[in-house]
Amino acid sequence: MRIHPLRCLSVIVLAAATASAGETGYLPESHYDDADWAAMRDELQVARSGPFEFVTRPVVRRNGDDVTIEFEVRAFCDVTVAIEDDRGRIVRHLASGVLGPNAPAPFEKDSLRQSIVWDGKDEQGAYVDEKDEIVIRVSLGLNQQFERSLFWSPKKRIGSYPPTIVATAEGMYVVEGLGVDHIRLFDREGDYVRTVYPFPRDKVEDVVGLDRRRYPQSDEELPVKYGFQQASLLQSGTSNLNAAAKYHGGWAATTMAVWTPEDGGPGRIALAYHYLGRLATDGTSGDLPHKGPRVAQKKTLRRSGSWGGDRVIGPSSAAFSPDGRYVYLTGYSYLQRYPGNRGTWHGVYRVDYAEGEEPEVFLGTMTENDFGSENDQFMVPTSVATDPEGRIYVSDFMNDRIQIFSPE
């Protein structure tokens, strides 16, 4: 019901809703039988009563800045009281909850008759001056629905590390993380086009290889998020690992490559860190399991502060062959100080994107500190790229050169 402080307006009564909780911990589905699931769902739901009707329609009384709203309902149902301006925007969420023995403040417990005082202030604690234009809405039995994400912007940065940007014919793909991974497409003028990950709601069922569990809150089978912050479905990097001591957030990729076919269909995205992560540019996994083969190097370092111990070194550069079949990876280095040729794997991996087999050494060597200056050697290769003819370009950093190789 919507009421004006000075005159009564229209009534709004909506259908009752079932409470929905967020994701929690789980046990494998086999630990529960149907009775267990039913009991957990009942326990998590907030009990509501009907019918959702007013016995006494809401009325208001003004005393200076204070406005008292009084009403009586027929059953212990859920009630929401909101203060709206003349454009229908909520300026104060005054009260919301289920009446009865556990009714939250400012509702009176165990009472069907309620009297609530609005102090005349908005959400920020400032007094609302034009009270004659204000509408008070009292609603019974609301259904929940998503409205919007507060303070969201597609250009808002997620982490403190530089994002990886890949230019394609349709625009710029950008991946970044540190707790919350994102892959987004912007056009060449910098305008937001779409989000590839987090997966679009109508695409998540088409992502192959996600772990799924049945959640008692809604009895739905949903993908499981892992990681220190339980914030990522991507399985390619540290954001998906349950190693809280090392990865307070993490990110899915140390590098990314994108291939788009000439026919304009969905392209391929290769994320690389611990594993090759396979996605399609349409927000699915392109009929392939998302998690591909391991592509990282493992290294045990002498303890020195937080850097010592077992470490995983991912590539810093990736590129697709022009037909989208192969992904080339290089830039495996964990030391950024002189002599820079130490602490590096001086070669280029090649991975068959669809086959899912372990990477092969395509150029140079993938033995640490095996370097040189001959035509088949590198000294700290940092980047790899390809051209439409399939040639492979490798920046050979400490040899001060760029080497070009045929697809063979």
C-alpha positions as CSV (number, residue, x, y, z in Angstrom):
1,M,0.0,0.0,0.0
2,R,1.3,3.5,-0.9
3,I,0.1,6.3,1.3
4,H,0.8,10.1,1.2
5,P,1.4,11.7,4.6
6,L,-1.6,13.9,4.0
7,R,-3.8,11.8,1.9
8,C,-4.3,8.1,1.1
9,L,-3.1,6.7,-2.2
10,S,-3.2,3.3,-3.9
11,V,-2.7,-0.2,-2.5
12,I,0.0,-2.6,-3.7
13,V,0.0,-6.2,-2.5
14,L,2.5,-8.6,-4.0
15,A,2.9,-12.4,-3.8
16,A,4.8,-14.0,-1.0
17,A,8.4,-15.1,-1.7
18,T,10.6,-17.9,-0.4
19,A,13.8,-16.7,1.3
20,S,17.0,-17.3,-0.7
21,A,20.3,-17.5,1.0
22,G,23.7,-17.2,-0.5
23,E,26.2,-19.9,-1.3
24,T,27.6,-21.7,1.8
25,G,29.9,-24.6,2.4
26,Y,28.9,-28.0,1.2
27,L,29.5,-31.7,1.5
28,P,29.5,-34.0,-1.6
29,E,25.9,-34.7,-2.7
30,S,26.3,-38.4,-1.8
31,H,26.4,-37.5,1.9
32,Y,22.7,-36.6,1.8
33,D,19.5,-38.3,1.0
34,D,16.2,-36.7,0.0
35,A,15.0,-36.3,3.5
36,D,18.2,-34.6,4.5
37,W,17.9,-32.1,1.7
38,A,14.2,-31.4,2.5
39,A,15.1,-30.8,6.2
40,M,17.9,-28.4,5.3
41,R,15.7,-26.4,3.0
42,D,13.0,-26.1,5.6
43,E,15.6,-25.0,8.2
44,L,17.0,-22.3,5.9
45,Q,13.7,-20.9,4.9
46,V,12.0,-18.1,6.8
47,A,8.5,-19.2,7.8
48,R,5.8,-17.0,6.3
49,S,2.1,-16.9,6.9
50,G,-0.8,-15.9,4.8
51,P,-3.1,-14.4,3.8
52,F,-1.2,-11.2,2.9
53,E,-4.0,-8.7,3.8
54,F,-4.4,-5.6,5.9
55,V,-7.0,-5.7,8.7
56,T,-6.5,-2.0,9.2
57,R,-5.2,0.0,6.2
58,P,-2.0,2.0,6.9
59,V,-2.5,5.5,8.2
60,V,0.1,8.2,9.0
61,R,0.3,11.0,11.6
62,R,2.8,13.8,11.4
63,N,4.4,15.5,14.4
64,G,7.0,18.0,13.2
65,D,9.7,16.0,11.4
66,D,8.4,12.6,12.8
67,V,5.9,10.6,10.8
68,T,4.2,7.6,12.5
69,I,2.9,4.8,10.2
70,E,0.3,2.5,11.8
71,F,-1.4,-0.6,10.3
72,E,-2.6,-4.1,11.2
73,V,-2.2,-7.3,9.1
74,R,-4.1,-10.6,9.2
75,A,-1.2,-13.0,9.7
76,F,2.5,-13.0,10.6
77,C,3.7,-12.3,7.0
78,D,6.7,-10.3,5.7
79,V,6.3,-6.5,5.6
80,T,8.4,-3.9,3.9
81,V,8.1,-0.1,4.6
82,A,9.8,2.3,2.3
83,I,9.9,6.1,1.9
84,E,9.7,7.3,-1.7
85,D,10.0,10.6,-3.4
86,D,7.6,12.0,-6.0
87,R,9.5,10.2,-8.8
88,G,9.1,6.8,-7.1
89,R,12.7,6.5,-5.9
90,I,13.3,5.1,-2.5
91,V,14.9,7.7,-0.2
92,R,14.7,5.5,2.9
93,H,14.4,1.8,3.5
94,L,12.6,2.1,6.8
95,A,11.8,-1.5,7.8
96,S,11.7,-5.0,6.3
97,G,11.2,-8.4,7.8
98,V,8.8,-11.2,8.9
99,L,6.4,-10.3,11.7
100,G,6.1,-12.7,14.7
101,P,8.4,-13.8,17.5
102,N,11.6,-12.9,15.6
103,A,10.4,-9.7,13.9
104,P,13.4,-7.3,13.4
105,A,13.4,-3.8,14.7
106,P,11.6,-1.4,14.3
107,F,8.7,-3.9,14.2
108,E,7.1,-5.0,17.4
109,K,7.6,-8.7,18.1
110,D,4.5,-11.0,18.4
111,S,2.2,-8.3,17.2
112,L,-0.1,-8.0,14.1
113,R,-0.6,-4.3,14.8
114,Q,2.4,-2.2,14.1
115,S,3.4,1.4,14.7
116,I,6.6,2.6,13.1
117,V,8.1,6.1,13.4
118,W,10.0,7.7,10.5
119,D,12.3,10.4,11.8
120,G,12.1,12.4,8.5
121,K,15.7,11.5,7.4
122,D,16.9,9.8,4.2
123,E,19.5,7.0,3.9
124,Q,22.4,9.4,4.5
125,G,20.9,10.8,7.7
126,A,19.8,14.1,6.1
127,Y,16.3,15.5,6.7
128,V,13.9,15.4,3.8
129,D,12.5,18.9,3.4
130,E,9.7,18.4,0.9
131,K,7.6,15.9,3.0
132,D,4.4,16.9,1.3
133,E,5.7,15.2,-1.9
134,I,6.8,12.1,-0.1
135,V,5.0,8.7,-0.5
136,I,5.1,6.0,2.1
137,R,4.8,2.4,0.7
138,V,3.8,-0.5,2.9
139,S,4.1,-3.9,1.1
140,L,3.1,-7.4,2.1
141,G,4.5,-10.7,0.7
142,L,7.2,-9.3,-1.6
143,N,9.0,-11.4,-4.2
144,Q,12.7,-10.8,-4.4
145,Q,14.4,-9.8,-7.7
146,F,17.7,-8.4,-8.7
147,E,17.7,-4.7,-9.2
148,R,21.3,-3.6,-9.9
149,S,24.9,-3.7,-8.8
150,L,25.8,-0.7,-6.7
151,F,28.7,1.5,-8.0
152,W,29.3,-0.8,-10.9
153,S,31.3,0.4,-13.9
154,P,32.8,-1.7,-16.7
155,K,35.9,0.4,-16.6
156,K,36.4,0.1,-12.9
157,R,39.7,-1.7,-12.1
158,I,39.7,-4.9,-10.1
159,G,43.2,-5.5,-9.0
160,S,46.5,-3.7,-8.6
161,Y,48.4,-5.6,-11.3
162,P,48.4,-4.3,-14.8
163,P,45.6,-5.9,-16.9
164,T,46.4,-8.0,-20.0
165,I,45.0,-6.5,-23.2
166,V,44.7,-8.3,-26.5
167,A,43.7,-6.5,-29.7
168,T,41.4,-8.2,-32.2
169,A,39.3,-7.2,-35.2
170,E,36.3,-6.7,-33.0
171,G,38.0,-4.7,-30.2
172,M,40.2,-5.0,-27.1
173,Y,39.8,-8.0,-24.8
174,V,40.9,-7.2,-21.2
175,V,41.6,-9.7,-18.5
176,E,42.5,-9.0,-14.9
177,G,42.0,-10.4,-11.4
178,L,43.2,-10.5,-7.8
179,G,40.3,-12.1,-6.2
180,V,37.6,-11.3,-8.7
181,D,38.4,-12.3,-12.3
182,H,37.0,-10.4,-15.3
183,I,37.3,-10.7,-19.0
184,R,35.7,-7.9,-20.9
185,L,35.5,-6.6,-24.5
186,F,35.8,-2.9,-25.4
187,D,35.7,-1.4,-28.8
188,R,38.6,0.6,-30.3
189,E,37.1,3.8,-28.9
190,G,37.2,2.4,-25.4
191,D,33.5,1.9,-25.0
192,Y,32.3,-1.2,-23.2
193,V,30.8,-4.0,-25.4
194,R,30.2,-7.0,-23.2
195,T,31.5,-9.3,-20.5
196,V,32.9,-12.8,-21.3
197,Y,33.6,-13.7,-17.7
198,P,31.8,-13.8,-15.3
199,F,29.8,-16.1,-17.5
200,P,26.5,-14.6,-18.8
201,R,23.6,-16.3,-17.0
202,D,22.2,-17.8,-20.2
203,K,25.7,-19.2,-21.1
204,V,26.9,-20.8,-17.8
205,E,25.2,-24.2,-18.7
206,D,27.3,-24.3,-21.8
207,V,30.6,-24.1,-19.9
208,V,32.1,-27.6,-19.9
209,G,34.0,-28.9,-16.9
210,L,32.8,-26.8,-14.0
211,D,32.4,-28.6,-10.7
212,R,28.8,-28.6,-9.5
213,R,27.1,-29.2,-6.3
214,R,23.4,-29.3,-5.2
215,Y,22.7,-26.5,-2.8
216,P,20.0,-27.1,-0.1
217,Q,18.9,-23.4,-0.1
218,S,17.2,-23.8,-3.5
219,D,17.7,-27.5,-4.4
220,E,19.5,-26.3,-7.5
221,E,22.7,-27.8,-8.9
222,L,25.1,-24.9,-9.4
223,P,28.7,-24.4,-10.3
224,V,31.1,-24.3,-7.3
225,K,33.5,-21.4,-6.7
226,Y,36.8,-22.2,-5.1
227,G,39.7,-20.0,-4.0
228,F,40.5,-18.1,-0.9
229,Q,37.6,-15.7,-1.5
230,Q,35.4,-18.4,-3.2
231,A,35.0,-15.9,-6.0
232,S,36.1,-17.6,-9.2
233,L,34.9,-20.4,-11.5
234,L,38.0,-20.2,-13.7
235,Q,40.4,-23.1,-13.1
236,S,43.5,-21.8,-14.8
237,G,45.2,-19.9,-12.1
238,T,45.6,-19.1,-8.4
239,S,42.2,-17.5,-7.9
240,N,40.7,-21.1,-8.0
241,L,43.1,-22.6,-5.5
242,N,42.3,-23.4,-1.9
243,A,45.7,-22.4,-0.6
244,A,44.8,-19.4,1.6
245,A,48.3,-19.1,3.0
246,K,49.7,-18.1,-0.4
247,Y,46.9,-16.8,-2.6
248,H,44.9,-14.1,-0.9
249,G,42.8,-13.5,-4.0
250,G,45.0,-14.6,-6.9
251,W,44.3,-14.3,-10.6
252,A,43.3,-16.6,-13.4
253,A,46.0,-15.7,-16.0
254,T,49.5,-14.3,-16.3
255,T,48.8,-13.9,-20.0
256,M,46.0,-14.3,-22.5
257,A,45.6,-14.9,-26.2
258,V,42.5,-14.4,-28.4
259,W,41.7,-15.9,-31.8
260,T,38.7,-14.8,-33.9
261,P,37.7,-16.7,-37.0
262,E,37.2,-15.0,-40.4
263,D,33.5,-16.1,-40.6
264,G,32.6,-14.0,-37.6
265,G,31.6,-16.9,-35.3
266,P,32.7,-17.3,-31.7
267,G,36.4,-17.1,-31.2
268,R,38.8,-18.8,-28.8
269,I,40.3,-17.4,-25.6
270,A,43.4,-19.0,-24.1
271,L,44.1,-18.1,-20.5
272,A,47.5,-19.3,-19.2
273,Y,49.0,-19.6,-15.7
274,H,49.0,-23.0,-13.9
275,Y,46.8,-24.5,-16.6
276,L,45.5,-23.5,-20.0
277,G,42.0,-22.1,-19.5
278,R,39.8,-22.4,-22.6
279,L,36.9,-20.1,-23.2
280,A,34.9,-18.9,-26.2
281,T,34.4,-15.2,-27.0
282,D,30.6,-15.8,-26.7
283,G,30.9,-16.6,-22.9
284,T,30.9,-20.4,-23.2
285,S,33.8,-22.8,-23.3
286,G,33.3,-23.6,-27.0
287,D,32.3,-27.2,-26.4
288,L,35.7,-27.9,-24.8
289,P,36.4,-28.5,-21.1
290,H,37.4,-25.2,-19.6
291,K,40.5,-26.6,-17.8
292,G,43.2,-27.7,-20.2
293,P,46.7,-29.1,-19.7
294,R,49.2,-27.8,-17.2
295,V,51.5,-25.1,-18.8
296,A,53.4,-23.7,-15.8
297,Q,56.9,-24.4,-14.5
298,K,57.4,-25.4,-10.8
299,K,60.4,-24.2,-8.8
300,T,61.5,-24.7,-5.2
301,L,63.3,-21.5,-4.1
302,R,65.5,-21.0,-1.0
303,R,63.5,-19.3,1.7
304,S,63.8,-15.6,1.6
305,G,60.9,-13.8,3.2
306,S,57.6,-14.6,1.6
307,W,59.1,-15.5,-1.7
308,G,60.8,-18.8,-0.8
309,G,59.4,-22.3,-1.0
310,D,57.6,-24.0,-3.8
311,R,56.5,-21.6,-6.5
312,V,54.6,-21.9,-9.8
313,I,55.9,-19.7,-12.7
314,G,53.4,-19.0,-15.5
315,P,54.1,-17.5,-18.9
316,S,54.0,-13.8,-19.6
317,S,53.1,-14.0,-23.3
318,A,50.8,-16.1,-25.5
319,A,49.7,-16.1,-29.1
320,F,47.5,-18.2,-31.3
321,S,48.4,-19.6,-34.7
322,P,46.4,-18.0,-37.4
323,D,44.1,-21.0,-37.7
324,G,43.4,-21.1,-34.0
325,R,44.8,-24.6,-33.5
326,Y,48.0,-23.8,-31.5
327,V,48.9,-21.6,-28.6
328,Y,52.5,-20.5,-28.2
329,L,53.7,-19.6,-24.7
330,T,56.9,-17.9,-23.5
331,G,58.2,-15.5,-20.8
332,Y,58.8,-18.0,-18.0
333,S,60.9,-16.0,-15.6
334,Y,61.0,-15.5,-11.9
335,L,64.0,-13.1,-11.5
336,Q,64.0,-9.5,-12.6
337,R,67.5,-8.5,-11.6
338,Y,71.0,-8.9,-13.0
339,P,72.1,-11.3,-14.3
340,G,68.7,-11.6,-16.0
341,N,69.5,-14.7,-17.9
342,R,69.2,-16.7,-14.6
343,G,65.9,-17.8,-13.3
344,T,64.4,-18.2,-16.8
345,W,63.3,-21.0,-19.1
346,H,64.7,-19.9,-22.4
347,G,62.2,-21.4,-24.8
348,V,58.7,-21.4,-26.4
349,Y,56.0,-23.9,-25.7
350,R,53.4,-25.0,-28.2
351,V,50.0,-26.4,-27.1
352,D,47.3,-27.9,-29.3
353,Y,44.3,-25.9,-27.9
354,A,41.6,-28.5,-28.5
355,E,43.5,-31.7,-27.9
356,G,44.4,-31.0,-24.3
357,E,47.8,-32.7,-24.4
358,E,50.8,-31.5,-22.5
359,P,52.8,-28.6,-24.1
360,E,55.7,-29.5,-26.4
361,V,58.9,-27.6,-26.6
362,F,58.7,-25.8,-29.9
363,L,61.6,-23.4,-29.9
364,G,64.7,-23.2,-27.7
365,T,64.8,-25.3,-24.5
366,M,62.5,-25.4,-21.5
367,T,65.4,-26.3,-19.2
368,E,66.1,-23.6,-16.7
369,N,69.3,-21.5,-17.5
370,D,70.0,-23.3,-20.7
371,F,70.6,-20.3,-22.9
372,G,72.7,-19.1,-25.8
373,S,72.9,-16.7,-28.8
374,E,72.7,-19.1,-31.8
375,N,69.7,-19.1,-34.1
376,D,68.1,-21.9,-32.2
377,Q,68.7,-20.4,-28.8
378,F,67.4,-17.6,-26.6
379,M,68.5,-15.6,-23.7
380,V,65.4,-14.5,-21.8
381,P,62.6,-14.7,-24.3
382,T,59.9,-12.3,-23.1
383,S,57.1,-12.2,-25.8
384,V,55.7,-14.2,-28.7
385,A,53.4,-13.1,-31.6
386,T,52.3,-14.5,-34.9
387,D,51.3,-13.1,-38.3
388,P,48.6,-14.2,-40.9
389,E,51.1,-16.5,-42.6
390,G,51.8,-18.3,-39.4
391,R,55.3,-17.0,-38.7
392,I,56.3,-16.8,-35.1
393,Y,58.0,-13.7,-33.7
394,V,60.0,-14.0,-30.4
395,S,61.5,-11.1,-28.6
396,D,64.9,-12.4,-27.4
397,F,65.5,-9.8,-24.7
398,M,69.1,-10.2,-23.6
399,N,70.3,-11.1,-27.1
400,D,68.9,-7.7,-28.2
401,R,67.0,-9.1,-31.1
402,I,63.6,-10.3,-32.5
403,Q,63.8,-13.8,-34.1
404,I,61.3,-14.9,-36.7
405,F,60.5,-18.6,-37.3
406,S,58.3,-20.5,-39.8
407,P,55.3,-22.5,-38.6
408,E,57.5,-25.6,-38.9
